[in-house]
Amino acid sequence: GIGNNIEVEIYGEKMEYLIEPVGVIVLAIDGLRQDVLYPNELDRVQDGGKYRVDIGSLPGMKQVLAGYDLPEAKQRYIMLPEVTAIFPSITLASWASVFSGKQSGETGLLGNEFFARDLYMQGRTLPGMGGIPLGMVTLSDGAFKTNTANFMANHLVPSDFVIEGMHQSGLWEALKELITNPSPQKRTLQRKFDDSSPNNAWQAESIYEWINRQSGINAAYNEESDTNSVNRSCVNEDKECRSAVFSNHYAKGTDYWGTASKRVATALTGTFMGESYLLDSLPAESVREFIDIYLPATPPASGMKKKFPALTTVYFAGLDHEAHGDKNGGGMGAYKDFFKNVTDSKVGEVVDKLKEVGEFDNKIFIVTADHGHTGMPEFGRITLYPGTPDERDVTPDTSCKLKVKRFNERNVQDSEKTNNNLHIWELGKLFSNFAPTAAGIKLLAPAELNNIGINITQNPGQANVITALNGPMAHIYVKGADWQSNPDEARLGIVIDTLMRSLSLGENAADKVKKELNRLTSSVDKILVRRTLSGPYQVVTGVSEDVSGKVTISTASLESLNTVDYVRAVTRITGMNNKDRSGDLVLIMKDATTGSANDRYTTGVACKSWHGGLNPGDSYVPFIVAYPGGNKAELGTIIKRDAVCPQELCEGNWKAKDLITEIIKTQYSGQ
């Protein structure tokens, strides 16, 4: 059973060896909706099963989910149905929670983009963010553009090689440069940690750091790795890796971070199947590369096979990328087929390699995701300003790319005016044109928007409103005496009133508002407010002003949000609250999974699919624990522990760390 040892005596020398299973492998699949793998009776999304895939049709996943075609009692895995992502259910925030066991308020990762008062007051800039305003953390497309191939390879998931400045033309040019350069500068593991923007923004202990503190694991592994070695020392013959991470953003504390090497990049350069395919191919190739080095076919001189890492994380990002809209098409229409034909195929490659070296049946697998997905409108041509002299047909932008150039040109603005996405320039126009002039609202926005007649600045010290746009939700920060003080109550009220009058009135909006913001007059569902930096969030119900000009904000408790449309809202919104990094206001856009997709709205960049909200499609995620070489009875015992999921009731995917902790403690110390 799990955690049992066998004692072996040879010539009077006694040693204990762990009996299987030994080690945990996390298959982290970005954007995998719960209803893809879960049967109807366990599916909490309840969206008609249109994305459900028969496990038997998945050559890779069906090996992990052994017994899928048998009665439930004989299956070798447990599917936990009540598991949600954090709020906001956004990639960079959610994976930080999965691998730390904390919600976003404690990890300090509040989205793909957010403003960090603490970093601003410290004058601290994260790696790769020297070109954006101090205090802004932009890990993916928001208002400030850093998400180039250069930023990704050097700061988001730092590659083994350094390609800074080589490729202003994008990933393809970077890879060509890499091939022609026979000896690119190598990154040490420590340098990759130091260069990583998400790992530097992370404020919680990672599961990998926890592993490093465990005496039972350290006693079992010959690990004296030097993180400053360019030879990735735990793969050397006399060293062993306690943990290994492949392609995930978060690896702080791991012994091996498998990111793009020259071998992997070269193998992928000839692929013309799109970025989504590459994002799933990279981790599979990295795993194979690691195993070939770490467990070579020819035994080492010592004759002893190395111990496989106690924890291995393999991160597949392609499905999410495809859902947002790959350059080759994508969207939710391609989602199901991509999972079957690409993601599962790459899972299968990993499984085959593990089997090849005898490291499959003795592993416990955790299959989980950072969020689900909700399909967004995919319009054809839209008539803008019908019945007026300005009437024209426009193709709405759904490119999932941040566009901030040439917004003084009518045709560039039109593609945003006809989609269901609140862009930073539209927010600037909203505050400049519809807020009281006396309020003096100055929005932090990119310099490219300086010439379109809105009141903006690129200096946070001069701004009094800062926004961070994260798909179906957005943080809005309102300045007090300074950015370390509570928000100014009067300005807070004015901002709320302006937002409500412009983005919530629908057909009742003024004609001027309709002309400027078009479809967005029906876009905001709820506004949350936090009056003080240390205070709780409440739901805004209205704003009023008395004869003296005093603004009163009316609110209701979070409990007023129904649990059907806003899944586990109280727990998740409360868990998001961070005095330094979450917004004083939080916009929740309309993105209900019921009704027409045309009535769903987002912020930041317009994609074919989005996530980040509180609806069931975004919120519920798979959380599957599998032991393909054994039985699930022992797994159930561990899962039900009070430290994990009592009675198998897990509230969120951030419980993954607790589960891994209990499995490893059981395996390596028999607890």
C-alpha positions as CSV (number, residue, x, y, z in Angstrom):
1,G,0.0,0.0,0.0
2,I,0.9,3.7,-0.2
3,G,3.8,4.5,2.1
4,N,4.8,0.9,3.0
5,N,8.4,-0.1,2.9
6,I,10.2,-3.3,2.4
7,E,13.4,-4.1,4.2
8,V,16.3,-5.7,2.3
9,E,19.4,-7.1,4.0
10,I,22.5,-7.9,2.0
11,Y,25.6,-9.2,3.8
12,G,24.4,-7.8,7.0
13,E,23.5,-4.3,5.6
14,K,19.9,-3.4,6.0
15,M,18.1,-0.9,3.8
16,E,14.4,0.1,3.4
17,Y,12.9,0.7,0.0
18,L,9.5,2.3,-0.7
19,I,6.9,0.0,-2.2
20,E,4.8,1.5,-5.0
21,P,3.3,3.9,-5.7
22,V,6.1,6.4,-5.5
23,G,5.6,9.9,-6.9
24,V,2.8,12.2,-8.1
25,I,2.4,13.5,-11.6
26,V,0.2,16.5,-12.2
27,L,-1.3,16.8,-15.7
28,A,-2.1,20.5,-15.7
29,I,-4.4,21.3,-18.7
30,D,-5.1,24.9,-19.2
31,G,-8.7,25.8,-19.9
32,L,-10.1,22.2,-19.6
33,R,-13.8,22.5,-18.7
34,Q,-15.1,20.1,-16.2
35,D,-17.8,18.8,-18.5
36,V,-15.2,17.5,-21.1
37,L,-14.3,14.4,-19.0
38,Y,-17.0,14.2,-16.3
39,P,-20.1,12.2,-16.9
40,N,-23.4,14.0,-16.7
41,E,-24.1,12.9,-13.1
42,L,-20.9,14.5,-11.9
43,D,-20.9,17.5,-14.2
44,R,-21.7,20.7,-12.3
45,V,-21.5,23.0,-15.4
46,Q,-24.7,21.5,-16.9
47,D,-24.3,23.1,-20.3
48,G,-25.9,20.3,-22.3
49,G,-22.8,18.2,-22.5
50,K,-21.8,19.7,-25.8
51,Y,-18.1,19.5,-25.0
52,R,-18.2,16.1,-23.4
53,V,-15.7,13.5,-24.9
54,D,-15.9,9.8,-24.5
55,I,-12.9,8.8,-22.5
56,G,-12.6,5.6,-24.5
57,S,-11.9,7.8,-27.6
58,L,-8.8,9.3,-25.9
59,P,-5.8,7.0,-26.4
60,G,-3.7,9.0,-23.9
61,M,-6.1,9.9,-21.1
62,K,-7.8,6.5,-21.0
63,Q,-4.5,5.0,-19.8
64,V,-4.4,7.4,-16.9
65,L,-8.1,7.0,-16.1
66,A,-7.9,3.2,-16.0
67,G,-11.2,1.4,-15.5
68,Y,-13.2,4.2,-17.2
69,D,-15.3,1.5,-18.9
70,L,-16.0,-0.4,-15.7
71,P,-18.5,0.1,-12.9
72,E,-17.6,3.0,-10.7
73,A,-16.4,0.8,-7.9
74,K,-13.8,-0.8,-10.1
75,Q,-12.5,2.4,-11.6
76,R,-9.0,3.5,-10.6
77,Y,-9.6,7.1,-10.2
78,I,-11.8,9.6,-8.3
79,M,-13.6,12.5,-9.9
80,L,-14.4,15.3,-7.4
81,P,-17.3,17.3,-8.8
82,E,-17.6,20.4,-6.6
83,V,-14.2,21.9,-7.4
84,T,-13.9,25.4,-8.7
85,A,-11.1,27.7,-9.7
86,I,-10.3,30.8,-7.8
87,F,-11.7,34.2,-8.7
88,P,-10.6,35.6,-11.1
89,S,-10.4,32.3,-12.9
90,I,-7.5,33.6,-15.0
91,T,-4.5,31.6,-16.0
92,L,-1.7,33.3,-14.3
93,A,-3.7,33.8,-11.1
94,S,-5.2,30.4,-10.9
95,W,-2.0,28.3,-11.4
96,A,-0.3,30.3,-8.7
97,S,-3.1,29.1,-6.4
98,V,-3.0,25.5,-7.5
99,F,0.7,25.2,-6.7
100,S,0.6,27.1,-3.4
101,G,-2.7,26.1,-1.9
102,K,-3.7,29.7,-1.4
103,Q,-6.3,31.9,-3.1
104,S,-5.2,34.9,-5.1
105,G,-5.5,37.3,-2.2
106,E,-2.6,35.4,-0.5
107,T,-0.6,34.6,-3.6
108,G,-0.5,38.2,-4.7
109,L,-1.4,37.1,-8.3
110,L,-4.7,38.9,-9.0
111,G,-5.0,38.2,-12.7
112,N,-3.0,38.4,-16.0
113,E,-2.8,42.1,-15.3
114,F,-3.1,44.1,-12.0
115,F,-1.7,47.1,-10.2
116,A,0.5,46.4,-7.2
117,R,0.5,49.3,-4.7
118,D,3.3,47.6,-2.8
119,L,5.6,47.4,-5.8
120,Y,4.8,51.0,-6.7
121,M,5.6,52.3,-3.3
122,Q,8.8,50.2,-3.2
123,G,9.9,51.4,-6.6
124,R,10.3,47.8,-7.6
125,T,10.0,46.6,-11.2
126,L,9.5,42.9,-12.0
127,P,11.7,41.2,-14.6
128,G,10.7,42.2,-18.2
129,M,8.4,45.0,-17.1
130,G,10.7,48.0,-17.4
131,G,8.8,49.4,-20.3
132,I,5.4,49.7,-18.5
133,P,4.3,52.0,-15.7
134,L,5.8,51.3,-12.3
135,G,3.5,49.1,-10.2
136,M,1.7,47.6,-13.2
137,V,2.1,43.8,-13.5
138,T,1.2,42.7,-17.0
139,L,1.8,39.0,-17.5
140,S,-0.5,38.7,-20.5
141,D,-2.6,40.9,-22.8
142,G,-4.3,43.7,-20.8
143,A,-3.8,47.5,-21.3
144,F,0.0,47.5,-21.4
145,K,1.7,45.3,-24.0
146,T,4.6,43.1,-22.9
147,N,3.4,39.7,-24.3
148,T,5.8,39.4,-27.2
149,A,7.8,36.3,-28.0
150,N,10.7,38.1,-26.3
151,F,8.8,38.6,-23.0
152,M,7.5,35.0,-23.1
153,A,10.8,33.3,-23.7
154,N,12.7,35.5,-21.3
155,H,10.3,36.4,-18.4
156,L,7.0,34.5,-18.5
157,V,8.4,30.9,-18.8
158,P,12.2,31.6,-19.2
159,S,13.8,29.3,-21.8
160,D,17.1,27.5,-21.2
161,F,18.6,29.8,-23.7
162,V,18.8,33.6,-23.8
163,I,17.4,35.3,-26.9
164,E,17.0,38.9,-25.6
165,G,16.9,41.4,-28.4
166,M,17.2,38.8,-31.2
167,H,13.7,38.6,-32.4
168,Q,11.7,41.7,-32.8
169,S,9.7,39.9,-35.6
170,G,8.1,37.3,-33.3
171,L,8.6,33.6,-32.4
172,W,9.4,32.3,-35.9
173,E,12.3,34.7,-36.3
174,A,13.5,33.9,-32.8
175,L,13.6,30.2,-33.6
176,K,15.4,30.8,-36.8
177,E,18.0,32.9,-34.9
178,L,18.3,30.1,-32.3
179,I,19.1,27.5,-35.0
180,T,21.7,29.6,-36.7
181,N,23.4,30.4,-33.4
182,P,25.4,27.3,-32.5
183,S,26.0,28.1,-28.8
184,P,23.3,30.4,-27.4
185,Q,24.0,31.7,-23.8
186,K,22.6,29.2,-21.3
187,R,20.4,30.0,-18.3
188,T,21.1,28.4,-15.0
189,L,18.1,27.3,-13.0
190,Q,18.6,30.1,-10.5
191,R,18.7,32.6,-13.3
192,K,15.5,31.3,-14.7
193,F,13.9,31.8,-11.3
194,D,15.4,35.3,-11.1
195,D,14.2,36.2,-14.6
196,S,10.7,34.9,-14.1
197,S,8.1,37.7,-13.7
198,P,5.3,35.4,-12.3
199,N,7.6,33.7,-9.8
200,N,8.9,37.1,-8.6
201,A,5.3,38.4,-8.2
202,W,4.3,35.3,-6.2
203,Q,3.9,35.9,-2.5
204,A,3.2,32.3,-1.2
205,E,5.3,29.2,-0.7
206,S,5.2,26.8,-3.6
207,I,4.6,23.1,-3.3
208,Y,8.1,22.6,-4.6
209,E,9.6,24.7,-1.8
210,W,7.6,22.6,0.7
211,I,9.0,19.4,-0.8
212,N,12.5,20.8,-0.3
213,R,11.9,21.1,3.5
214,Q,10.8,17.5,4.0
215,S,13.4,15.4,5.7
216,G,11.8,12.1,4.5
217,I,12.2,13.2,0.9
218,N,15.7,14.6,1.4
219,A,16.7,11.3,3.0
220,A,15.4,9.4,0.0
221,Y,17.0,11.5,-2.7
222,N,20.7,12.1,-3.4
223,E,20.1,15.8,-4.0
224,E,22.8,18.4,-3.6
225,S,22.0,20.4,-6.7
226,D,23.6,23.7,-7.5
227,T,20.9,26.0,-9.0
228,N,23.7,28.1,-10.5
229,S,25.0,25.2,-12.6
230,V,24.4,25.5,-16.4
231,N,24.4,21.7,-16.5
232,R,21.1,21.4,-14.7
233,S,22.9,19.5,-11.9
234,C,20.1,17.2,-10.6
235,V,20.2,15.4,-13.9
236,N,23.9,14.6,-13.5
237,E,24.8,11.0,-12.7
238,D,25.4,11.5,-9.0
239,K,22.3,13.7,-8.3
240,E,18.5,13.1,-8.2
241,C,15.6,15.4,-8.8
242,R,13.0,15.7,-6.0
243,S,10.7,17.6,-8.3
244,A,10.4,18.6,-12.0
245,V,8.2,21.1,-13.7
246,F,7.6,21.2,-17.5
247,S,6.5,24.5,-19.2
248,N,4.4,25.8,-16.3
249,H,4.9,29.4,-15.3
250,Y,5.3,28.6,-11.6
251,A,8.4,26.5,-10.6
252,K,9.8,28.4,-7.6
253,G,11.9,25.9,-5.6
254,T,11.9,23.0,-8.1
255,D,15.0,21.0,-8.8
256,Y,14.4,20.9,-12.6
257,W,12.4,23.4,-14.7
258,G,11.9,22.0,-18.2
259,T,11.5,24.9,-20.5
260,A,12.4,25.4,-24.1
261,S,15.9,24.1,-24.9
262,K,17.6,24.4,-28.2
263,R,16.8,20.8,-29.0
264,V,13.1,21.4,-28.3
265,A,12.9,24.7,-30.2
266,T,14.7,23.1,-33.2
267,A,12.2,20.2,-33.2
268,L,9.3,22.6,-33.2
269,T,10.6,25.1,-35.8
270,G,9.4,22.9,-38.7
271,T,5.9,22.8,-37.4
272,F,3.3,24.8,-39.3
273,M,0.3,23.7,-37.2
274,G,-0.1,26.9,-35.2
275,E,0.8,28.2,-31.8
276,S,-1.7,26.0,-30.0
277,Y,-0.1,22.9,-31.3
278,L,3.3,24.1,-30.2
279,L,2.1,24.9,-26.7
280,D,1.1,21.3,-26.2
281,S,4.1,19.8,-28.1
282,L,6.7,21.7,-26.0
283,P,5.9,20.0,-22.6
284,A,5.7,16.5,-24.1
285,E,9.0,17.0,-25.9
286,S,10.5,18.4,-22.7
287,V,9.5,15.4,-20.7
288,R,11.0,13.0,-23.2
289,E,14.2,15.1,-23.3
290,F,14.4,15.0,-19.5
291,I,13.8,11.3,-19.2
292,D,16.4,10.5,-21.9
293,I,19.0,12.4,-19.9
294,Y,17.8,11.4,-16.4
295,L,17.0,7.8,-17.0
296,P,19.2,6.8,-20.0
297,A,18.7,3.5,-21.8
298,T,22.3,2.6,-20.9
299,P,22.5,2.2,-17.1
300,P,25.0,4.4,-15.3
301,A,28.3,3.1,-14.0
302,S,26.9,2.6,-10.6
303,G,24.2,0.3,-11.9
304,M,21.6,2.1,-9.8
305,K,18.5,3.5,-11.5
306,K,17.7,7.0,-10.3
307,K,14.6,7.8,-8.3
308,F,11.9,9.5,-10.4
309,P,10.9,12.9,-9.0
310,A,8.5,12.9,-6.0
311,L,6.4,15.5,-7.9
312,T,6.3,16.1,-11.6
313,T,4.1,18.8,-13.2
314,V,3.4,18.7,-17.0
315,Y,1.6,21.8,-18.2
316,F,-0.3,21.8,-21.5
317,A,-1.4,25.3,-22.6
318,G,-2.5,24.6,-26.1
319,L,-6.2,24.0,-25.5
320,D,-6.7,27.3,-23.8
321,H,-4.9,29.1,-26.6
322,E,-7.0,27.3,-29.2
323,A,-10.2,28.3,-27.4
324,H,-9.3,32.0,-27.3
325,G,-8.6,31.8,-31.0
326,D,-5.4,30.6,-32.5
327,K,-4.1,32.4,-35.6
328,N,-5.3,29.4,-37.6
329,G,-8.9,29.8,-36.4
330,G,-9.8,28.2,-33.1
331,G,-12.6,29.2,-30.8
332,M,-15.0,27.0,-28.9
333,G,-16.1,25.4,-32.2
334,A,-12.6,23.9,-32.5
335,Y,-12.2,23.2,-28.7
336,K,-13.4,19.6,-28.5
337,D,-11.6,18.4,-31.5
338,F,-8.3,20.0,-30.4
339,F,-8.5,18.3,-27.1
340,K,-9.1,14.9,-28.7
341,N,-6.6,15.3,-31.5
342,V,-3.8,17.3,-30.0
343,T,-3.9,17.6,-26.2
344,D,-4.7,14.0,-25.6
345,S,-2.1,12.9,-28.2
346,K,0.6,14.8,-26.3
347,V,-0.6,13.3,-23.0
348,G,-0.3,9.9,-24.7
349,E,3.3,10.7,-25.6
350,V,4.1,11.5,-22.0
351,V,2.4,8.3,-20.8
352,D,4.3,6.2,-23.4
353,K,7.6,7.6,-22.3
354,L,6.8,6.9,-18.6
355,K,5.9,3.3,-19.5
356,E,9.1,2.9,-21.5
357,V,11.1,3.5,-18.4
358,G,8.8,1.7,-15.9
359,E,7.5,4.9,-14.3
360,F,3.8,4.8,-15.0
361,D,2.0,2.1,-13.0
362,N,3.7,3.3,-9.8
363,K,2.5,6.9,-10.1
364,I,-0.5,8.8,-8.7
365,F,-1.9,11.2,-11.3
366,I,-3.8,14.4,-10.7
367,V,-5.6,15.9,-13.7
368,T,-6.8,19.4,-13.2
369,A,-7.2,22.8,-14.9
370,D,-7.0,26.5,-14.0
371,H,-10.4,27.4,-15.3
372,G,-13.1,26.5,-17.8
373,H,-14.2,28.4,-20.8
374,T,-17.2,30.4,-22.1
375,G,-17.7,31.0,-25.8
376,M,-18.0,34.6,-26.8
377,P,-19.8,36.2,-29.7
378,E,-18.3,35.6,-33.1
379,F,-20.0,38.2,-35.3
380,G,-20.0,38.6,-39.0
381,R,-20.3,42.1,-40.4
382,I,-22.1,44.6,-38.1
383,T,-23.9,47.7,-39.1
384,L,-22.6,50.6,-37.1
385,Y,-24.7,53.8,-36.5
386,P,-27.7,52.5,-38.5
387,G,-30.0,55.1,-39.9
388,T,-27.5,57.9,-39.6
389,P,-25.1,59.6,-42.1
390,D,-22.3,57.6,-40.4
391,E,-23.9,54.2,-41.1
392,R,-21.3,51.6,-42.3
393,D,-20.7,47.8,-42.1
394,V,-17.8,46.7,-39.9
395,T,-16.1,43.4,-39.0
396,P,-15.7,43.3,-35.2
397,D,-12.3,42.5,-33.7
398,T,-12.1,39.1,-32.1
399,S,-8.4,38.6,-32.6
400,C,-7.5,38.1,-28.9
401,K,-4.6,40.6,-29.4
402,L,-4.1,43.9,-27.7
403,K,-4.3,46.7,-30.2
404,V,-3.4,50.2,-29.1
405,K,-1.9,51.8,-32.2
406,R,-3.6,54.2,-34.6
407,F,-6.8,54.6,-32.5
408,N,-7.2,58.1,-33.9
409,E,-8.2,56.3,-37.2
410,R,-11.9,55.7,-37.6
411,N,-11.6,52.2,-39.1
412,V,-9.4,51.0,-36.2
413,Q,-11.9,52.3,-33.6
414,D,-14.8,50.8,-35.5
415,S,-13.7,47.2,-35.1
416,E,-13.7,47.7,-31.3
417,K,-17.0,49.6,-31.2
418,T,-18.8,46.7,-32.8
419,N,-17.5,43.9,-30.6
420,N,-18.5,43.0,-27.0
421,N,-15.2,44.0,-25.4
422,L,-14.4,47.0,-23.2
423,H,-11.0,48.2,-24.5
424,I,-8.7,50.5,-22.5
425,W,-9.3,53.4,-25.0
426,E,-13.1,53.0,-24.6
427,L,-12.7,53.2,-20.9
428,G,-10.7,56.4,-21.4
429,K,-13.4,57.9,-23.5
430,L,-16.0,56.9,-20.9
431,F,-14.3,58.8,-18.1
432,S,-13.2,61.7,-20.3
433,N,-16.6,62.3,-21.9
434,F,-19.2,61.2,-19.3
435,A,-17.7,61.8,-15.9
436,P,-18.2,65.2,-14.4
437,T,-15.4,67.5,-15.5
438,A,-14.9,68.7,-12.0
439,A,-14.0,65.1,-11.0
440,G,-10.7,65.5,-12.9
441,I,-10.4,61.8,-13.6
442,K,-7.1,60.9,-15.1
443,L,-6.7,57.3,-16.3
444,L,-3.4,55.4,-16.5
445,A,-3.2,54.2,-20.2
446,P,-0.6,53.5,-22.9
447,A,1.1,56.3,-24.6
448,E,-0.2,55.2,-28.0
449,L,-3.6,56.6,-26.9
450,N,-2.3,60.1,-26.2
451,N,-3.6,61.5,-29.5
452,I,-7.3,60.5,-29.3
453,G,-8.5,63.3,-27.0
454,I,-8.9,61.5,-23.7
455,N,-7.5,62.5,-20.3
456,I,-4.8,59.9,-19.7
457,T,-1.2,59.6,-18.3
458,Q,1.5,57.0,-18.3
459,N,2.6,58.1,-14.8
460,P,0.8,56.3,-11.9
461,G,1.7,59.3,-9.6
462,Q,-0.3,61.6,-11.9
463,A,-3.2,59.1,-12.4
464,N,-6.1,58.9,-10.0
465,V,-7.8,55.9,-11.7
466,I,-6.0,52.7,-12.8
467,T,-7.7,49.8,-14.5
468,A,-6.5,46.2,-15.0
469,L,-8.6,44.4,-17.6
470,N,-9.0,40.6,-17.2
471,G,-11.6,39.3,-19.6
472,P,-14.9,38.9,-17.8
473,M,-13.7,40.9,-14.8
474,A,-11.6,44.0,-14.2
475,H,-9.9,45.7,-11.3
476,I,-10.3,49.4,-10.9
477,Y,-8.1,51.2,-8.5
478,V,-9.1,54.7,-7.2
479,K,-6.5,56.9,-5.6
480,G,-6.8,58.5,-2.2
481,A,-4.2,60.9,-0.8
482,D,-1.7,58.6,-2.5
483,W,-1.7,55.1,-3.7
484,Q,-1.0,53.7,-0.2
485,S,-4.2,55.4,1.2
486,N,-7.8,54.4,1.2
487,P,-9.6,55.4,-2.0
488,D,-11.1,58.9,-2.0
489,E,-14.8,58.3,-1.2
490,A,-16.2,61.1,-3.5
491,R,-14.1,60.0,-6.4
492,L,-15.1,56.4,-5.8
493,G,-18.7,57.4,-6.0
494,I,-18.2,59.4,-9.2
495,V,-16.4,56.5,-10.9
496,I,-19.2,54.1,-9.9
497,D,-21.9,56.5,-11.1
498,T,-20.1,57.0,-14.4
499,L,-19.7,53.3,-14.9
500,M,-23.3,52.5,-14.0
501,R,-24.8,55.3,-16.2
502,S,-22.6,54.2,-19.2
503,L,-22.3,50.4,-19.0
504,S,-25.4,49.2,-17.3
505,L,-28.3,51.1,-18.7
506,G,-28.7,49.3,-22.1
507,E,-31.5,50.9,-24.2
508,N,-32.0,53.5,-21.5
509,A,-28.6,55.0,-22.0
510,A,-28.3,58.5,-23.5
511,D,-27.9,58.7,-27.3
512,K,-24.4,60.2,-26.8
513,V,-23.4,57.2,-24.7
514,K,-24.8,54.8,-27.2
515,K,-22.9,56.4,-30.1
516,E,-19.6,56.3,-28.2
517,L,-19.9,52.9,-26.5
518,N,-22.5,51.2,-28.8
519,R,-23.1,47.6,-27.5
520,L,-21.2,48.2,-24.3
521,T,-24.1,50.1,-22.7
522,S,-25.4,46.6,-21.5
523,S,-22.0,45.1,-20.6
524,V,-21.6,45.4,-16.8
525,D,-23.4,42.9,-14.6
526,K,-22.2,43.7,-11.1
527,I,-19.9,46.2,-9.5
528,L,-18.1,45.3,-6.3
529,V,-16.7,48.0,-4.0
530,R,-14.2,48.0,-1.2
531,R,-14.3,51.4,0.6
532,T,-11.0,50.8,2.5
533,L,-7.9,48.9,1.5
534,S,-8.4,46.5,4.4
535,G,-12.2,46.3,4.1
536,P,-14.5,43.6,2.6
537,Y,-16.1,43.7,-0.8
538,Q,-19.8,44.5,-1.2
539,V,-22.1,44.6,-4.1
540,V,-23.0,48.1,-5.4
541,T,-26.8,48.6,-5.7
542,G,-26.8,52.3,-6.4
543,V,-25.3,55.7,-6.1
544,S,-27.0,58.9,-5.0
545,E,-26.0,62.5,-4.4
546,D,-27.6,65.0,-1.9
547,V,-28.1,68.7,-2.4
548,S,-24.7,69.4,-0.9
549,G,-23.0,67.2,-3.5
550,K,-22.2,64.4,-1.1
551,V,-22.1,61.0,-2.8
552,T,-23.6,57.9,-1.1
553,I,-22.9,54.4,-2.3
554,S,-25.6,51.9,-1.6
555,T,-24.5,48.3,-1.2
556,A,-25.6,44.7,-0.4
557,S,-23.6,41.9,1.0
558,L,-21.8,39.3,-1.2
559,E,-24.4,36.8,0.1
560,S,-26.9,38.6,-2.1
561,L,-25.3,37.0,-5.2
562,N,-27.2,33.9,-6.1
563,T,-25.1,30.7,-6.2
564,V,-26.3,29.5,-9.6
565,D,-25.0,32.4,-11.7
566,Y,-22.2,33.3,-9.3
567,V,-20.6,30.0,-8.2
568,R,-19.3,30.0,-4.6
569,A,-19.1,33.8,-4.9
570,V,-18.6,34.6,-1.2
571,T,-15.6,32.3,-0.8
572,R,-13.9,33.2,-4.0
573,I,-14.4,37.0,-3.9
574,T,-13.3,37.1,-0.3
575,G,-10.3,34.9,-1.2
576,M,-9.3,37.5,-3.9
577,N,-9.2,40.4,-1.5
578,N,-5.6,41.8,-1.3
579,K,-5.2,45.3,0.2
580,D,-2.2,46.0,-2.1
581,R,-3.2,44.3,-5.3
582,S,-6.9,43.8,-5.9
583,G,-9.1,46.7,-7.1
584,D,-11.1,49.1,-5.0
585,L,-13.8,48.3,-7.5
586,V,-14.3,45.1,-9.4
587,L,-16.3,44.9,-12.6
588,I,-18.1,41.7,-13.3
589,M,-19.1,41.7,-16.9
590,K,-22.2,39.9,-18.3
591,D,-21.1,36.4,-19.3
592,A,-23.9,34.1,-18.3
593,T,-23.6,30.7,-19.8
594,T,-27.3,30.7,-20.4
595,G,-28.9,32.6,-23.3
596,S,-27.3,34.0,-26.4
597,A,-23.6,34.3,-26.7
598,N,-24.2,37.8,-28.2
599,D,-25.1,39.0,-24.7
600,R,-21.7,38.1,-23.2
601,Y,-19.1,40.8,-22.6
602,T,-15.4,41.1,-21.7
603,T,-12.7,43.6,-21.0
604,G,-9.1,44.0,-22.3
605,V,-8.8,42.0,-25.5
606,A,-11.6,40.5,-27.6
607,C,-11.3,36.7,-27.9
608,K,-13.5,34.0,-29.4
609,S,-13.7,32.5,-25.9
610,W,-12.9,33.8,-22.4
611,H,-12.8,32.9,-18.8
612,G,-12.3,34.7,-15.5
613,G,-15.9,35.1,-14.3
614,L,-18.1,33.4,-11.7
615,N,-20.3,31.6,-14.1
616,P,-20.4,27.7,-14.1
617,G,-18.6,27.3,-17.3
618,D,-15.6,29.4,-16.1
619,S,-15.7,28.2,-12.5
620,Y,-16.0,24.4,-12.3
621,V,-12.9,22.5,-13.2
622,P,-11.8,18.9,-13.4
623,F,-10.1,17.5,-10.3
624,I,-9.3,13.9,-10.9
625,V,-7.0,11.7,-8.8
626,A,-5.9,8.5,-10.5
627,Y,-3.8,5.5,-9.6
628,P,-3.8,3.5,-12.9
629,G,-1.5,0.8,-11.4
630,G,-3.5,0.2,-8.3
631,N,-7.0,0.9,-6.8
632,K,-8.7,4.0,-5.6
633,A,-9.6,2.9,-2.1
634,E,-6.3,4.2,-0.7
635,L,-6.7,7.4,-2.7
636,G,-10.1,7.9,-1.1
637,T,-8.7,7.6,2.4
638,I,-6.1,10.3,1.7
639,I,-8.6,12.6,-0.1
640,K,-11.1,12.5,2.8
641,R,-8.5,13.6,5.4
642,D,-9.5,16.8,7.2
643,A,-6.4,18.5,5.7
644,V,-7.6,17.9,2.2
645,C,-11.3,17.3,1.3
646,P,-13.4,16.0,4.2
647,Q,-16.1,13.7,2.9
648,E,-14.5,14.2,-0.6
649,L,-15.9,17.8,-0.6
650,C,-13.2,20.0,-2.2
651,E,-14.0,23.6,-2.5
652,G,-11.4,24.6,-5.0
653,N,-8.5,23.5,-7.2
654,W,-6.2,25.3,-4.8
655,K,-6.6,22.2,-2.6
656,A,-4.2,20.4,-5.0
657,K,-1.3,21.4,-2.8
658,D,-2.9,19.9,0.3
659,L,-3.6,16.7,-1.6
660,I,-0.1,16.4,-3.0
661,T,1.3,17.2,0.5
662,E,-0.8,14.3,2.0
663,I,0.1,11.9,-0.7
664,I,3.8,12.6,-0.5
665,K,3.8,12.5,3.3
666,T,2.1,9.1,3.1
667,Q,4.5,7.8,0.5
668,Y,7.7,9.0,2.1
669,S,7.0,8.8,5.8
670,G,4.0,6.5,6.1
671,Q,1.8,9.2,7.8
